[in-house]
Amino acid sequence: MPSQLFEGPEKKVELAVVDGHPSLRALGESFWRRVVEAAGADVLSVLRNEHIDAYLLSESSLFVYDGFVTMITCGRTTLVDAVEVLLDEIGEEAVSVFVYERKNEHFPHEQPTSFFDDARRLRSLIDGRAVRFGAEHEHAVSMFYATREHVPEADDRTLEVLMHGIDPARAAQFEGDGAQSGLAARLGLDRALAGHVVDEHFFEPTGYSLNALREMAYTTLHVTPQQVGSYVSFETNVGEFDGALSHLVTEVVEVFSPESFDVVAFEPTDAPVRVEVRGYALRKVVCEPLAGYHVTFLHFFRAPPTVERAFELTLD
């Protein structure tokens, strides 16, 4: 891939183990570094608390709990290779939840594999099926998931906000001299990062990643500010955002002012997911039960200005 191009849209895997399985954190840092290396990434730093080990990667993030793991990678990484290392270690019979997700890429011809390549390989490792949220060749998220019974906890939810075409002035703060330590505190993500301990990294010559922990919850942010293919992903599993979802999404979107964005919500119930962001129009809604969750995909684009005729005034 030419050096000025970087694939921001990510691949992601979420895996939970059955009750009674030994702790995934107990596998140790050396094992998780091997998993990361299998995907073609490196560990930059590690942030820990009582519940979570958060690895900040050269290409996104890895979060390890005792009972489940979330790994997100971007660029030309091969996340499916990391999945195979993990399944070889714990055994597919230990898996209670498995979801592999892949966002549509800006430069798919530069990727070493396609989603369909990955899904076929995953199906040889664990029984499952594939679905696509959104339209082919447009904004979409494809998922492969294990077809196993699972009942999520009442607060088990995940929110993703995936932004394309960020405002150039907003992007400049993540490039060159504009990149400064402590940026997380100045981004304006007060609701999203309240009470979190933050680990952030600026890439040379451009780019930014953040992991943040608060008790059992993680929040992560990844910025690809290049003019061609600019992209930002925000993700959190903070359980109490229901009832304030539009406020949270609005806060994140206003920081970057993208041309368009997608919302992906994993919820434990089938209650409708509603999001409104001023200045954006909702173009697509897809809802589907998946791996015990109710998944909603929403695609928004910047609403064009309304063109109207002037009102004629009576002067008599």
N, C-alpha and C positions, 0 to 999 in steps of 0.2 A: 504494500500500500504506500503511495507517495507520502513523504514525511508531513506534508501540510494537511493531510486527511487523517482523521481518527474516528473510529466507529464508536460513538457514544452509546447508542441503544444497546441494552444489555441482554445477557442470558442469566437465568436465575433458577436455582433449585431450592426447594424446601422439603425437608425430610424429617419425619418424627418416628421414633422407635416405640415399640410396644411397652406397656407397663411392665416394670420389673427388669427391664434391660439395664445393664451396667451403664454408668454415666458416659456420655459422649465426651465430656470435658476431660474425663479420666484417661482418654486415649493419648493425651499429652500434646504439647506444642509441636514436638518433632513430627508427629503423625500429621497434624493439620498443615504444617508447612509442606509436607510431602503431597498432600491433597492439592494445595494451592499450586505447587510446582507442576503437578500433572496437568493442570489447566493452562499452563504457560504464563503464570503470574508469579509475583514475589510478595512476601510479607514485608511491609514497611514499618509497622508498629503494632503494638497490642495494648488494648485497654481492657481492664477487667473489673468486675465487681463480684458480689456474692453469687450472682446468678448467671452471668454471661461472660464469655471471652469474645471480644470484638477485635478482629484482625483487619487493619486497614491495608489494602492491597495496592499493588502497582496498577491493577485494573479492577477497581471497586472494592468489595467488602465480603467478609465472612463473619457470621455470628454463630457461636456454638453455645448451646444450653446443655443441661444434663440430658434432656429428653428429645431435643430437636436441633436442627441446624438449618441456617439460611445462608446460601452462598450466591453472590452476584458478581458477574464478570463482564467486562466490555472489551473493546478492541477486537483482536483476532484470536482471542482465547478459545480453548476447546473445553468447555465446562463438562461436557459429557465424559471426557477422560478422567476428570476428578471424581465424577459420580461413580465410575467403575471402580476406582481405588477405594472409595468409601464402602460400596456394596460388597466388595471382596473382603473387607475387614469385618463388617457387622453381619453380613448375610441378608439376602432379600427377605427371608422369613421374619426378620426382626423389624421390618418396616411396617408402620401402621398408616402413615401418610407419605405420599411422594407426589410432588408436582414440579415439573420442569417447564419453564416459561421462557419464551424468546420473543422479544420485540422486533417488529419489522426494521431492517437495517437501512441506513442511508446508502451504503455501498455493498450490497449483498454479493456482488461478483468478486469482492476481495476476501470473502470469508472462506475458511478452509472447509466448512460444511454448511449445509442448509438445515432448517428445522426438520425437514423430512428425513434427512440423513441421521440426525440425532435421534428422532423418534423411533426410527426402525432399529437403531442400535439399542436404545433403551428398552424396547419391547423384547429384545433377546435377553435382557437382564431381569426384567420385572413385568408382569402382566399389566397392561394398561391400554388406554385409548387416547387419541389426539383430537383436539378441537381448536377452532380459530375464533377469536373474538374480533370482529371487524371484517372489513372487506379485503379480499386479496388484492395485492398491489397498491393498497392504500394504508392508512393507519390501522394497525392490527396487532394483536398479541396472540401467539400460538402457544398451546399448552399440551403437554403429555402428562397424564396422571395415572396413578395406580388405581385400579378398580377394586377398592377394599372398603369395608364398612368402617365408618369413623363418625363419631359424634363430638364436635368441638365444644370446648368450654364456652360459657356465656360471654366472656371477654376476649375470646380468641378471634381477633380480627387484624387485618393488614390493609393499609392504604398505600397505593402508589400514585404519584403524580408525575407524568412523563411528558416533558416539555420540548417542543421543537421550534427552532428559529428564534432564539432569544434576542432581545433588544441589544444592538451593538454597544450602546453606552453602558448597559448593565454587564455585558460580557467583558468590557475593558478592565474591570476591577480584578479579573482573574488572569490577567496577562502581564508579563514583564514587570515593570516597576509598580504597576497597580496592585500587584499581589503582595499582601502584607499579612504577617501573623496576627491572629486575633480577629480575623475577618468575620468569623461566625457570630461574634457578639454584636457586629455592626450591620449584619444583613437585614435585620428587621424580622427575623423569625422568632419573635418572642413567644408566641403560643406553641410553636412546634418544638422549641428547645428549652422550654421552661423546666428548671430543675435538673437538667442533664449535665453530665460531665462530658466534655467535648475533646475529641482527638481530630486534628485537621492537618492536611498536607497540601502544599502548593507544588505543582509539577513544573519542570523546566522544559520548554520556555512558557508553557501555558497549561492550564487545567487545575482542578481543585477537587479534593475529596474530603468528606467529613463523616466520622462515626461519632455517635453520642449515645450515652447510656443513662437510664434513670430507673433504678430498681430492676424490675423484670422486663423493661421496655427498651427497645433500640430505635434510633432514628438515624438515617443515613442520607447523604446528599452527594451527588457527583455532577461536576460541571465540565462540559466540553465546549469551550467558548469560541473555537475556531469559526471564522466567518462561513466557511463551507461545512455544512453539517453540524451546526451548533445544536447542543442538546443538554438538557438537565434532567436528572432523575432524583426524586425525593421519595423516601419510603419510611414508614413507621408502623410499629405494631402497638402503639400506645392505645390502651383499651377503651379510654373514655372519650374518644372524639365523636361518638355518636351524639346527635343533638346539636353539634357545632361543626359539622363536616364542611359546610359551605364556607364558614369563617376560616377554617384551617386551610382549605384548598385556596381560597382567595389570598390569604396571607402569603402562601408559597408562590402562587402565580404572579402576584404583584411585584415580588422581588426581581423577577426575570422578564416579565412582560413578553411572553413568547407569542409567536404567530398562531400556534395551536398547541393543544395539550390533551393528553388522555388521562383518565382516572380509572384505576383498577382497584376494586374493593373486594376483599374476601370477608364475608360476614357469616356468623354462626346461625343466623335466622334469615327467612325470606322477606323480611321487611324491606320495602323499597328504599333504594339509595338515591337520594336527591341532592344535587349540587347545582348551585347557581353562582356564577361569577360575572360581575358587571363588565360589560364590554365584550363578552364572548357568547356565542350562540352554540347550543347543543345540536350536534349533527347526527349522532348515532348513539343508540342505547342497545346493549346486548346483555342479557341475563341468563345464567345457566347454573344449575346445581353441579358441583364438581368436588369430588373427594370429601364429601360431607359438608362442604361449605356452599354458600350461595355467592357466586361471583358475578359482579357487575362491571361492565366496560362502558365508559362514557367517552365520546370524542367531542371536543370543543374546538372551535376556530374563532379568530377575532372577527367580530361582527362588523360588516361594512357599514359606513354611515348611511343613514336613511336619507334618500333624496326625495324632496317634496316640492310642490309648487308653492309660491308665495300666496298669501291671502290678500285679496284685493280689499282695500280699506275704503269705506265710504266717507267722503270729505264734506258732504252737505250737512 
